[in-house]
Amino acid sequence: MPGVESNAVEPTKDDLKGLSLGQKAIRLAPTYGLVILMFGLIVLFSILLPNTFPTALNVRAILSDKAIIALLSLAAMIPMVAGRIDLTVGYGIVLWHILAISLQTSYGLPFPIAVAIVLILGVITGALNGFLVEVARIDSFIATLGTGTILYALALWHTGGRQMVGVLPDGFYALSGTFVFGLPITAYYVVIITFALWIVLEYTPIGRYLYAIGANQRAAELNGIPTRKFVVGAFVTSGMLTALTGVLLASKLRIGQASVGLEYLLPALVGAFLGSTTIKPGRVNVWGTIVGVMILAVGISGIQQFGGSFWVEPMFNGLTLLIAIGIAGYAQRKKGAAKK
């Protein structure tokens, strides 16, 4: 999939050597444009909405609401590093959050066991996706779309179209309902997982191998990298992280229903794709993904506080994705022109 290839185009020190301050700013703008945009939106909405936007209540609301999307974006990002795409992040969360509740309410399992079962099923789903893509040689978009649709069908079958409701233990509610230093604990989950993925992708052989596979799988194979193992591992990790996100969503909503979950697919993919247009344009990266999610969160929150209608969020998601891809394309053309 050309859209997720790992060909970084951020300027190097040699590229910036001899340029004036203004020229450096222009050269770096495509690389850090979304970061600047994120802070610009925060300042703009803080000035225009001083009584509602720059408040602790709004910060907690943004962090609590968008933590699920941030975790799903990180889950989708992992296969993208290897040049694959995983659509089950949006479909899987439907089934996982339902099972996290029904295993406790309908089958009487303690919540740690229910959570462990959901995580194991997420791993199995990721392994199945990896098998379909690497062994059966099915395009990742088609394979994960098929797997995801099956998961969604299972969710509909399991619920029978009804809500899964019941009394759950306080420990399960605490997974997402706890506040630490005034902030929701889900925000800390995002920070911990973000740092862990950043370290693995940027400072370990695993990350270098995945980026090499995403850039050119054939070349990676010729260099002795076991590409199949790493691609399957990427899908397994994505599946496990998606299942964990489903558990947190269940803890937050306290009910399970098949109509909840699919709305997270587009913003999660938008956040992951935005991650390939900033910090390291042309290369999917962890911090870029977080910046992408934050832009969506800040922009949508500010617009809604101005009285935006229900259609504002999908409109903003789509427009932001198009603008970001345009910025990345501009950066790639400038890089190519400079090389020539």
C-alpha positions as CSV (number, residue, x, y, z in Angstrom):
1,M,0.0,0.0,0.0
2,P,1.9,3.1,-1.2
3,G,0.0,5.4,1.2
4,V,1.8,3.8,4.3
5,E,5.3,3.2,2.9
6,S,8.0,4.1,5.4
7,N,9.9,6.7,3.3
8,A,10.8,9.5,5.7
9,V,11.3,12.9,4.1
10,E,12.1,15.0,7.1
11,P,15.1,17.4,6.4
12,T,18.5,16.4,7.6
13,K,21.2,18.6,9.0
14,D,22.9,18.6,5.6
15,D,19.6,19.8,4.0
16,L,19.4,22.7,6.4
17,K,23.1,23.7,6.2
18,G,23.7,27.1,4.8
19,L,20.0,28.2,4.8
20,S,18.9,31.4,6.5
21,L,16.5,31.3,9.5
22,G,13.5,32.0,7.2
23,Q,14.5,29.4,4.7
24,K,14.9,26.8,7.5
25,A,11.5,27.7,8.8
26,I,10.0,27.2,5.4
27,R,11.9,23.9,5.0
28,L,10.7,22.6,8.4
29,A,7.1,23.8,8.0
30,P,5.9,20.6,6.2
31,T,7.6,18.5,8.9
32,Y,6.2,20.2,12.0
33,G,3.2,22.0,10.4
34,L,0.7,19.8,12.2
35,V,2.5,20.4,15.6
36,I,2.3,24.1,15.0
37,L,-1.3,23.8,13.9
38,M,-2.2,21.9,17.1
39,F,-0.8,24.6,19.4
40,G,-2.3,27.3,17.1
41,L,-5.8,25.7,17.6
42,I,-5.3,25.5,21.3
43,V,-4.3,29.2,21.5
44,L,-7.1,30.3,19.1
45,F,-9.9,28.5,20.9
46,S,-8.5,29.6,24.3
47,I,-8.8,33.2,23.2
48,L,-12.2,32.8,21.5
49,L,-13.7,30.6,24.3
50,P,-12.0,31.8,27.5
51,N,-14.7,30.6,29.8
52,T,-15.1,27.0,28.5
53,F,-12.1,25.8,26.5
54,P,-9.0,26.5,28.6
55,T,-10.5,24.9,31.7
56,A,-9.6,21.8,33.7
57,L,-13.0,20.4,33.0
58,N,-12.5,20.6,29.2
59,V,-9.1,19.1,29.4
60,R,-10.4,16.1,31.4
61,A,-13.2,15.7,28.9
62,I,-10.9,15.8,25.9
63,L,-8.5,13.3,27.5
64,S,-11.2,11.0,28.6
65,D,-13.1,11.0,25.3
66,K,-10.1,10.8,23.0
67,A,-8.1,8.2,24.9
68,I,-10.0,5.4,23.2
69,I,-9.3,6.9,19.8
70,A,-5.6,7.5,20.6
71,L,-5.2,3.8,21.6
72,L,-7.0,2.6,18.5
73,S,-4.8,4.9,16.3
74,L,-1.7,3.4,17.9
75,A,-3.1,-0.1,17.3
76,A,-3.7,0.8,13.6
77,M,-0.3,2.4,13.4
78,I,1.7,-0.7,14.2
79,P,0.9,-2.7,11.0
80,M,1.2,0.5,9.0
81,V,4.9,0.7,10.0
82,A,5.3,-2.6,8.1
83,G,3.3,-1.3,5.2
84,R,0.0,-3.0,6.1
85,I,-3.4,-1.8,7.2
86,D,-5.6,-3.3,9.9
87,L,-9.3,-2.4,9.7
88,T,-10.2,-4.8,12.6
89,V,-9.4,-2.0,15.1
90,G,-12.8,-0.5,14.4
91,Y,-14.8,-3.7,14.1
92,G,-13.0,-5.7,16.8
93,I,-13.7,-3.1,19.5
94,V,-17.4,-3.7,19.0
95,L,-17.1,-7.4,20.0
96,W,-14.4,-6.9,22.6
97,H,-16.3,-4.4,24.7
98,I,-19.4,-6.5,24.6
99,L,-17.5,-9.7,25.7
100,A,-15.8,-7.8,28.5
101,I,-19.2,-7.2,30.0
102,S,-21.1,-10.3,29.0
103,L,-18.5,-12.7,30.3
104,Q,-19.1,-11.2,33.7
105,T,-22.8,-10.6,33.6
106,S,-24.0,-13.6,31.6
107,Y,-21.3,-16.2,32.6
108,G,-20.3,-15.0,36.0
109,L,-16.6,-14.8,35.4
110,P,-14.4,-12.6,37.6
111,F,-13.4,-9.5,35.8
112,P,-9.6,-10.3,35.6
113,I,-10.4,-13.6,33.9
114,A,-12.9,-11.9,31.6
115,V,-10.3,-9.3,30.7
116,A,-7.7,-12.0,30.1
117,I,-10.0,-13.9,27.8
118,V,-10.7,-10.8,25.7
119,L,-7.0,-10.0,25.4
120,I,-6.3,-13.6,24.3
121,L,-9.0,-13.4,21.7
122,G,-7.5,-10.2,20.5
123,V,-4.1,-11.9,20.1
124,I,-5.7,-14.8,18.2
125,T,-7.5,-12.4,15.9
126,G,-4.3,-10.6,15.2
127,A,-2.5,-13.9,14.4
128,L,-5.3,-14.8,12.1
129,N,-4.9,-11.5,10.2
130,G,-1.2,-12.0,10.0
131,F,-1.8,-15.5,8.6
132,L,-4.2,-14.3,6.0
133,V,-1.9,-11.5,4.9
134,E,1.5,-13.3,5.0
135,V,0.6,-17.0,4.4
136,A,-2.5,-16.8,2.3
137,R,-1.2,-13.6,0.6
138,I,-4.4,-11.7,0.8
139,D,-4.2,-7.9,0.6
140,S,-4.2,-6.6,4.2
141,F,-7.1,-4.2,3.4
142,I,-9.3,-7.0,2.1
143,A,-8.2,-9.5,4.7
144,T,-8.8,-7.3,7.7
145,L,-12.1,-6.0,6.3
146,G,-13.3,-9.6,6.0
147,T,-12.1,-10.5,9.5
148,G,-13.6,-7.3,10.9
149,T,-16.9,-7.9,9.3
150,I,-17.0,-11.4,10.8
151,L,-16.2,-10.0,14.3
152,Y,-19.0,-7.5,13.9
153,A,-21.4,-10.3,12.8
154,L,-20.4,-12.3,15.9
155,A,-21.1,-9.2,18.0
156,L,-24.6,-8.9,16.5
157,W,-25.2,-12.7,17.0
158,H,-24.0,-12.6,20.6
159,T,-26.1,-9.7,21.7
160,G,-29.2,-10.5,19.5
161,G,-29.5,-6.8,19.0
162,R,-29.9,-6.2,22.7
163,Q,-27.8,-4.3,25.2
164,M,-25.6,-6.2,27.6
165,V,-26.3,-4.7,31.0
166,G,-25.6,-5.9,34.5
167,V,-23.9,-5.1,37.8
168,L,-20.2,-5.1,37.4
169,P,-17.5,-5.0,40.1
170,D,-16.0,-1.7,41.2
171,G,-12.5,-2.9,40.2
172,F,-13.7,-3.1,36.6
173,Y,-15.2,0.4,36.6
174,A,-11.9,1.7,38.1
175,L,-10.0,0.6,35.0
176,S,-11.3,3.7,33.2
177,G,-13.1,5.7,35.9
178,T,-10.1,6.4,38.2
179,F,-8.6,9.9,38.3
180,V,-4.9,10.4,39.1
181,F,-3.8,14.0,39.9
182,G,-7.0,15.3,38.5
183,L,-6.7,13.5,35.1
184,P,-8.4,10.3,33.9
185,I,-6.3,7.2,34.2
186,T,-6.9,6.4,30.5
187,A,-4.7,9.3,29.6
188,Y,-1.8,7.7,31.6
189,Y,-2.4,4.4,29.7
190,V,-2.0,6.4,26.4
191,V,1.3,8.0,27.7
192,I,2.7,4.7,28.8
193,I,1.9,2.8,25.7
194,T,3.1,5.7,23.5
195,F,6.5,5.8,25.2
196,A,6.8,2.0,25.0
197,L,6.0,1.9,21.2
198,W,8.3,4.9,20.6
199,I,11.2,3.1,22.3
200,V,10.6,-0.1,20.4
201,L,10.1,1.5,17.0
202,E,13.0,4.0,17.2
203,Y,15.6,2.3,19.4
204,T,15.4,-1.4,18.9
205,P,16.0,-3.8,16.0
206,I,12.3,-4.7,16.0
207,G,11.4,-1.2,15.0
208,R,14.2,-1.0,12.4
209,Y,13.1,-4.3,10.8
210,L,9.5,-3.2,10.7
211,Y,10.4,0.1,9.0
212,A,12.6,-1.8,6.6
213,I,9.8,-4.1,5.7
214,G,7.4,-1.2,5.2
215,A,9.9,0.5,2.9
216,N,10.7,-2.5,0.7
217,Q,9.8,-6.0,1.9
218,R,11.8,-7.7,-0.9
219,A,14.9,-5.8,0.1
220,A,14.3,-6.6,3.7
221,E,14.1,-10.3,2.9
222,L,17.3,-10.2,0.9
223,N,19.0,-8.7,3.9
224,G,18.0,-11.7,6.0
225,I,15.0,-10.1,7.9
226,P,12.3,-12.7,8.7
227,T,9.6,-10.5,7.3
228,R,6.7,-13.0,7.9
229,K,7.5,-13.2,11.6
230,F,7.6,-9.5,12.1
231,V,4.5,-8.7,10.1
232,V,2.5,-11.3,12.0
233,G,3.9,-9.9,15.2
234,A,2.7,-6.5,14.2
235,F,-0.8,-7.7,13.6
236,V,-0.8,-9.7,16.9
237,T,0.3,-6.5,18.8
238,S,-2.4,-4.5,17.1
239,G,-5.0,-7.1,18.0
240,M,-4.0,-7.2,21.6
241,L,-4.0,-3.4,21.9
242,T,-7.4,-3.2,20.2
243,A,-8.8,-5.8,22.7
244,L,-7.3,-3.8,25.6
245,T,-9.1,-0.7,24.2
246,G,-12.3,-2.6,24.0
247,V,-12.0,-3.5,27.7
248,L,-11.4,0.1,28.6
249,L,-14.4,1.2,26.5
250,A,-16.6,-1.4,28.3
251,S,-15.4,0.0,31.7
252,K,-16.2,3.5,30.6
253,L,-19.7,2.8,29.0
254,R,-20.7,0.1,31.5
255,I,-23.0,-1.4,28.9
256,G,-22.3,-3.4,25.7
257,Q,-24.1,-2.9,22.4
258,A,-23.3,-3.7,18.8
259,S,-24.2,-0.2,17.7
260,V,-21.2,1.2,19.6
261,G,-17.6,1.0,18.2
262,L,-17.7,1.4,14.5
263,E,-17.8,5.2,14.9
264,Y,-14.2,4.9,16.2
265,L,-12.8,3.4,13.0
266,L,-12.5,6.5,10.8
267,P,-11.0,8.8,13.5
268,A,-8.6,6.0,14.5
269,L,-7.4,5.6,10.9
270,V,-7.3,9.3,10.4
271,G,-5.1,9.7,13.5
272,A,-2.7,7.0,12.3
273,F,-2.5,8.4,8.7
274,L,-1.9,11.9,10.1
275,G,1.0,10.4,12.0
276,S,2.7,9.8,8.7
277,T,2.5,13.4,7.7
278,T,4.2,15.1,10.6
279,I,7.4,14.8,12.7
280,K,8.7,12.3,10.2
281,P,6.6,12.9,7.0
282,G,6.3,9.9,4.8
283,R,7.0,7.5,7.7
284,V,4.4,6.3,10.2
285,N,5.6,7.3,13.7
286,V,4.3,7.3,17.2
287,W,4.4,11.0,18.1
288,G,3.0,12.0,14.8
289,T,0.0,9.7,15.5
290,I,-0.5,11.4,18.9
291,V,-0.3,14.8,17.3
292,G,-2.9,13.7,14.7
293,V,-5.3,12.6,17.4
294,M,-4.8,15.8,19.4
295,I,-5.6,17.9,16.4
296,L,-8.8,16.0,15.9
297,A,-9.7,16.3,19.6
298,V,-8.9,20.0,20.0
299,G,-10.5,21.0,16.7
300,I,-13.7,19.1,17.2
301,S,-14.0,20.2,20.9
302,G,-13.5,23.9,19.9
303,I,-16.0,23.7,17.0
304,Q,-18.6,22.0,19.1
305,Q,-18.3,24.6,21.8
306,F,-19.2,27.1,19.1
307,G,-22.4,25.2,18.6
308,G,-21.3,23.0,15.7
309,S,-23.9,20.4,14.6
310,F,-23.6,16.6,14.8
311,W,-22.0,16.4,11.3
312,V,-19.1,18.6,12.3
313,E,-16.9,15.7,13.6
314,P,-16.9,13.5,10.5
315,M,-16.5,16.6,8.3
316,F,-13.5,17.8,10.3
317,N,-12.0,14.3,10.3
318,G,-12.2,14.1,6.5
319,L,-10.9,17.7,5.8
320,T,-8.0,17.3,8.2
321,L,-7.0,14.1,6.5
322,L,-7.0,15.7,3.1
323,I,-5.1,18.7,4.3
324,A,-2.5,16.5,6.0
325,I,-2.0,14.3,2.9
326,G,-1.5,17.5,0.9
327,I,1.2,18.7,3.3
328,A,3.0,15.4,3.1
329,G,2.8,15.4,-0.7
330,Y,4.2,18.9,-0.8
331,A,7.1,17.8,1.5
332,Q,7.9,14.8,-0.8
333,R,7.9,17.0,-3.9
334,K,10.2,19.5,-2.3
335,K,12.5,16.7,-1.2
336,G,12.5,15.2,-4.7
337,A,13.2,18.6,-6.3
338,A,16.1,19.3,-3.9
339,K,17.7,15.9,-4.7
340,K,17.4,16.6,-8.4
